[in-house]
Amino acid sequence: MSAQKTHTVVKGDNPYNISKKYGITVEELLKMNPKVKDGKLSIGDTLSVKAGSNTGVKTNSGSKTTQLGKIVLQPKQTIYGITKQYKISEEELRRLNPDLDSNMKIGNEVVLPLENVKKYGGASVISSAKPVESSSNTSSSTKSKIDSDIDKSSHSVSDNSQDEYATYTVEQGDTVFSIVNKFGITIDELVALNPDLAKGLKAGMVLKIRKLDPGYIKKNGDALSVVLMLPFGYSTNETQYRSMALDFLTGAKLAIERNAASGQKLDIKIVDSGNENSFKSSLSQINTNNTDLIIGPFFKSNVIDLLDFTKTQKIPVVAPFANSSELYGYSNLIILETTDQTYADKIAEEVKNAYSNQKIYILADAKKENANYLKSILEKNLKNANIIIVNSASEIQLDQNMMTGQSAPVIAVLANDNDAVGEAFSNKMIALSKEVQGIKAFSMYSTPSFEKKIDDLSQASLVYLMDRKIDTDGRFEKEVLAAYKTKYCKTPGKYAIIGFDVVNDMLTRENKRGEIFKQINKVQTQLATKFEFVRTKSNGAYINKGFRVIRLVP
């Protein structure tokens, strides 16, 4: 049989039994017969069955094997562009990819010499292999193959650690050839694990793909493929957001290293999202079929573009800063920026609980949006409340008891996040609390003066909300701060803190695609931020409503 050069297809033939008959692999058979599409044969077809020098394995003549790699086709890539980038002739490219013309679609894989991929492709390599030596005496179980990762784009792939197999649920239109091609295995291996295939392939069948290496099995599954999209602006030479992005990245790196050290398998890719005008071009760097989680971009318009780009795959997208009602309809979006309205609702609740007919002052910012919102809520919840919006802390005055003529305490609410205004508010509350007992102070925000003047402000029973502020007495916080200082020789800045909190929170929830939404209801506090996610509406985005309430007691 090994000397025979052709085979005429008869009833009952398939690529697997033909390759077994002639002592070659299915891959070799299909490479020798590029006209065979997806392994589909017709009775009467004449197939080449004698391996030549270009089958990709070592023959008795001692010809060298070629280590192969793959790249994933990106937007705008062409055959000509691939030959130029990877320094390969078009003839060689077509020899390695017999169906190249029909396969040139975004997301599809192209086989190239591994050496060329590593040398000219950077992070583009997605798999590699060392072809196994073969001779005319070897059985079909000795073969050359590419060990490619399981295609994460299919929702039907599962990682079943209970019986230590990765499995795949057959979908309508699948063929045995398409499945082995998808997962980089051989038909020999697939049939050995799934004897029922002898009865035919049917939609809904659950196939074992490969037995997992016991040393590789863990609860959180395969390596998590994460993309960080940060506005470095190198592609446009715009530096406006670069320092912010670099600071964010330092915190993100620390979170990544901590999770990797604890055993989580991570594949991290950092993408320069440029600026708002050049953002769409940066999307070409993302392989949506092989990405489990995207953190970023920073700006609302970019987030919308990204969500539209990933809408088919429904990849979880995490927006660190963008928060707008325009985003609330996307079910795969996680919004981390807590809204001012959330803070205002909580402070209004606190004021309501403390209220007993005092005059209420609200210290506003220039826009007065928060102050007006607070006033409208309080007026609905409190009967005949006297609520005054002021522009300066100096306008907050003690009330007068109409019966006795004596000074009466008031309630004051800070609805301005400016540190200087917060300082003036603190001083005013301390001064008023020394004149009369019963002053009640509230703030939607934390300001540096609150921490400096805890004892004095406790006399005003200050209640404030703390978000993205570090509890420096906490064990976890001390550990992270020490690690950051050791790594970068400085204390983390604002965006480094956010970078750590966002990435650490997401990585501790996410193990594989879709897993994050199973863990989304967990309330977690990171270095400085509390994350408590609530869905904006049925099948809508998740928004963070987490904060910590600080109460100073006299």
N, C-alpha and C positions, 0 to 999 in steps of 0.2 A: 504494500500500500504506500510505503514511504517513497517509492520511486515513481508513483503515478503523479501526473502533472495536472489532470483535470478531473472533474466529477460532474455528472449529469444529475440534476435534481429529480428525485422521484417522490411519489406520494409518501408523506410521513417524515420527510427530511426537514431538518431545521439546522441552524448554524451550530448548535451544540453537538448534535450527534454526528454531523459531518466532520467537525474539528476533532472529535474523539476518534473517529474512524481513521483519520490520516495522521494522528499524533501531533496535531498543531493546536494552537489556542484559537478561540473564537476571534480574538483581536487580530491575530495574524491572518485568519481566513478573510475577515472583512477588509483588512488593508489590501490584501491581494485582489479583492473584488469590490472596488469602490462604487460600482454601479448598484450594488445591493444596498438599499436604503432601509435603515432601522431593522436590519436582520430579516426583512421580508423576502421570501423566496417563492418562485413560481416553478411548477413542474416543467421540466425541459430546460431550465437554465443550465448553462455550462459554467462551472466555477473553477478557478485556478486553485489548486490545493498543494502545490509544491512551493515551499518557502524559498524565497530568493535572498539576495544579499541585503535587501532593503526592508526586512521585516522588523528590524529593531532588536534582534537577539544575536548572540554570538553563534556562528556556524562552525563546522569542523575545520574550516579553513583558517579559523582563528581571527576572523574579522572583528573589529572592536564594536562593543555595544555603545549606544548613545543614551546618556541619562536624559530623561525628559522632564519638562516642567509644563505648567499651564499658566496662561493669563486669562483674565476675564475681560471681554471686549467692553470698552468704554465708549461713550458718545463720540462721534466724529472720527473714530479709528477706522482706517482703511487698510486694504491689503498692502498697498504701496507704503503707507505709514509704518506698518508693522515691520516690513522688510528693512526699512531705513533705520528704525529705532533699535531693532534687535540684531542688526547686521547679519541677515540671513537672506539667501536668494529666494526669489519667488518660486523657483522650481522645488527647492528643499521644503519651503513652507507648504506647498500644495502636496508634496509627498507625505508629509506628516499629518496633513489634514485633507483627505480626499474630498470631503464635502464642504470645502472652504467657502465657496461662493454662496451656498444656501445657508451656511452657518454664521455668516457675518451679521449677527444681530446683537444689540446691546445686551450684555449679561451672559452671552454664550462663551464657552471656553475654547481657546485655541492652544494646540500643543506646539511647543517650541523646545529646542535643546535647552536643558536646564542651565548649562553654563552661560548661554546668551541671556536667559531670563535674569539670572543672578547678577550678571555684569551690567546689563543695560536697562533692567526693569525695576530696580530698587525693590519697593514693597509690592510690586505687581505679581510676584510669584505666589501662586496659591497651592501648588503641590509639586512634589518631586518624586522620583523613583530611581531605583537602581535595577535595571533589567537583569533578570536571572539568566545564567548561562544555559544554553540548550544545545543538544546534538540530535542526530537522527535516532538515537537510541532512547532518548528521554521520553517519559510518559507525558500525557497532556496535563498532568497535575503540576509539572514543573514548567513555569511560565514567567513571562515578563508582564508586569502590570504597573499602573500608576496608582499609588496609594493616595487617593484624593479624599478630602474631608467630606462628610455627609453634607449634601446641599441644604443649607439652613433655610432656603427660601420656601421649602415645602412644609405646610402646616401638618402634613401627614407623617412627618418624621418624628419619632419619639425616642427618648433615651431610657430604656427600661433596665434599670440597674438591679431589679429583683432577680431576673434570670440572666442578667449580664449580657444582653444582646441589644444592639440598636435595631429598631424595627421600622418598617415602612408599610403604610396602607395603600394598596393598589388603587389608582384612580382610573376613571374612564379614559380610554385612549392609550394607556400604558402598554408597552410591550416588554418582553423579557430583555430585549436589547436596550431599550431606552432606560430601563431600571439599572442594569449593570453599568451602562455608560454614565448614568447620573451619579452613582456612588463609587465609581472607580474600582469595582470588583469584577471577578470573572464569572461566567455562567457556571463553571465548575463549582465555585464556592457557593453561589446562590442556590443551586440545585441540591448541594450537599446539606445545606441548612434547611431547605424547604422541599422535602420529597414530594409533597402534594403538587408541585409544579408539573409533574408528569401527567396530571389530569387536566392541565391547561391553566392559563392565567385568567383570573376573573376580578373585576372591580370589587373592592371591599376586602379582598384577601389581605391578611397581615403577614408580611414576609420578614423573616429574620435576615438582617443585612450582614452583620459580622459579629462575632463574639468579641466582647470588649476585653481589653487587657486588664486583668485584676488590679494592677498597679495604677490604672488610669481611671478606674471606676470611683466615683464619689457622688455625693448627693446632689451637688449643684451642676452635674452634667459636664458637657463639653466646654471648651474655651468660649468665653463670652466675647463676641466681637463688638467693640464699642468705638464709635466715632465721636471725637470732640471737635466741634466747629467753633473756632475762635477768630475774632476779627483782627488778625495781625496786620492786614493791609499791605503785606509785602508785594502782592500781585499788582497793586495799584500805587505803591509807594506812598500810601496815605497813613500817617502815623497817629491820627486822632485817637484811636482806640487801642493802639498797640500796647501801651504800658498796662492798661486795664487787662487786656487779654493775657499778657505775660505774667502778671500778678495772679490772675485766676489759675493759670496753668501750674504755678508753683504749688498751690494748694491741692490742685487736682492730682498732680504727680505723687504727692505724699499719700493721698487717699488710695491711689492705685497701688503703690508699693506696699501699703499696710494690708490691703486685701489680697495681694499676690502672696505676701509672706504668710498669710493665714491659710494658704492652699487653694485660693480661687485661681482658675486658669483664665487668663485675660489676653485678648488680642486687641491692642489699642491703636487707633489711627487718628492722628491730629491733622485737621484740614484747615487751611487758611481760608476763612470765609470772606476775605477781602472787605469791601464795604457794601452798602446797600445797592449800589449800581452794578457792581461786578459779581454779586453773590451767585447769580444763576450759573455762571461758568464754573464755580467751585463745586457745584452738584455733580459734575462729571467725575469727581474723585471718589464718589461713594458708590460702592457696589451694593445695591439694595437687596440683591439675592443672598448676600453674605454678611449682613449687618443685623445685629440683634438689638442695638440700642444707640440712639443718637442724643448727645447732650449738646445743646446749642441749636441754632445760633442765638445771638443776643437780641436782635431787633424784630419787632412784630412782622414787618413786611417779609423779612427773610424767613421767619417761622412759617408763614403762610405758604411761601414758595416751596419750602422743604416738605410741608405736609402734603401739598399737591404732588410733589415728586415721589413721595413714598406711599401714596394713598392705596395702591394695589397691595403692597406688602403689609401695611398697617404696622410698621416698625414703631415701637414706643419712642416718642420724641419728647425731650425734656427741655423746657424753656426756662432758663435761669432768671430772666428779667422781664420778658415780655408778658404783659397781662392786659388783655382787652376783651370786651364782650364779643369781638369779631372772631376770637379764637375758641369760644366756648362750645362750638358745634363739632369739634374734632375729637372723636372718641379715643384716639391713640396719643393724645397730647397730655402732658403733665406740666402744669404751671406752678412754679415754685415761689414766685413773688406774691406775698400776701398783700391784699388790697387795703387801702386806707379805710374803705367802707367796713371791712372786717374788724379793724381796730376800733372804729367809731361805734359799731354795734356793741362791742364788748364794754367799752367805756360807758356808753349810755345805760347798759344794764347795771354796771357798778354804781353809777350816779343814782339811778332809780332806787336801788336797794338802800342807799345812804340818805336819801332825800327826806326832809321833814319840814317843808315850807320855807327853806332858805332861798335867798336870791342866788341865781346861778350866773356866773360869768364864764364866757368861752373866749379864750385868747386865740385869735385867728391868724392865719398867714395872709399873704397879699391877695390870693385868689378867693379866700373865704369859703371854698367848696366844702372842706371838712366841717368847718364851724356851722355852716348853714344846714348841712346834713344832720349833724348832731342836734342842732336846735329843733329841727322838724321831728326827729324821733322823740326827743324829750317832751315836746309839746303834746305829742300823741299819747305818751305814757304817763304824764304827770298832769294833774288837774290844776289849772290856774297858775302854772309855774311862771315866775318872773325870770326870763332868760335874756341876758344881754351879751351881745357879741362885741368884743373890744379889740383894738389893734395893738395895745401896749399893756404890759403888766401894771404900769402905774395907774391905769384906769380901774383896776380892781380895788374896790373899797368895801369896808365893813358896812353892814346894813344897820339900820336904826330900829330898835323895838318901839313901836308906836305907843305902847302902853306905858313903858318905863322911861323911854328916851335914851336908854343905854345902847351901847354898840352890840350888834348881834353878828354871829358868825355867818359866813357865806360858803358856797361851794364854788370852786374855780377849776376849770378844765383847760389844759393846754392842748391845742389842736394845731400846733406848729412844730415842725421838726428841726428848726434852726437852733443850733447850740447856744448862740448868744441870747436868743429869745428865751430858751430854756433856763439859762443862768438867771436872767431877770425875773422869770416866773418863780424860780426857787427862792430868790432873795425876798420877793414880795410875800410869798407864803410863810416864810420864816418870820418876817416882820409882823404880819397879821396874827400869826399864832401866838406871838408874845403879848399881843394886846388883848386877845380874847380867846377863850377856849372854844373848841368845837369847829375850828376851821377844817374843811374837807377839801383836799387837793387831789386832782386826777390828771393823768396825762396819757394821750394816745401813743406817745413815744418815750424812749429812754434818752436822756441827755447826760453828758459827763458830770454835770453838777449834782445829779441825783446821788451818784456813788460817792462824791466828795462830801456831801452834806447829809448823810443818812440820819444821823442823830437829830439834827435840827428839823429836818423834813418829817421825821416820824411824829413830831408834835402836831403836824398838819394832817396826820394819817394819810400820807401820800400813797395812792395806788397808781401804778403805771404798768404799761405793757413793755416787755423786753423782747426784741427780736434781733438776731444777728449781733448779740452782745455775748461776750464770753464770761462764764462763771469761772474765774481763775482759781477758785478753791476746789473745783471738781477734780477727781482723780483722772478721769478720761481727758479732761481739758488740759490738765498739767502735762500729761503724757504726750499729747499731740503737740502742744506748744514747745515742749522740750525737743521733740523730734524735728519740728520745723526749724528751730533755732540751730540745732546741730547740722542740719542739711544746708541751710541757707545763711547762717550766721546773722540772723535778724529775726525780729518778731513779725508775724504775718500781718500784712496790710488788709484793708477792707475786702478787696477782691480775692486775695489769697484765702481768706476765711470762707468766703462764699464758695470758691472753687473746691475747697476741701469738703465743705458741708454737702454741697450738691452731689459731687461725685461719690463721696463715701456713702451717702444715703441711698443713692441709686444702686450702687454695687452691692450693698448689703441686702437689697430687696431682690435684685435681678440675678438669676442664674442662667437662664436661657430665654429665647424669645417668648414673650407672652407671660413669663413667670412674674414679672414685675407687677402685673395687674392682680395677681393672686395675693401679693404681699402688700398691696397699696393701702390697705386699711390699718396697717401697723402704724402706731404713733411713735416716732423716733426723734430724739433730740441729739444733734451732732455737736460740733465744737461750739457753735453759737446760735444755731437755728433749730427751731422745732418744726417738724414736718408732720402735718395732720391733714390728709387729703380728703376732700369731699367732691363728689361729682356735681358739676354745675347744673346738669339736667340729665334726664334719662338718655343714656348713650352719648353723653357729652364729655367734655374735657374734665380732667381732675385738677382741682385748684387747692393750693395750700392755704389752710385756715389756721395754721399753728402759730402760737405765741405763748409766752410765759407771763403770768400775772405776778407782779411784785407788790406786796403790801407792807408798808412800813407802819409798825405798831408803836405807839407811845410807850 
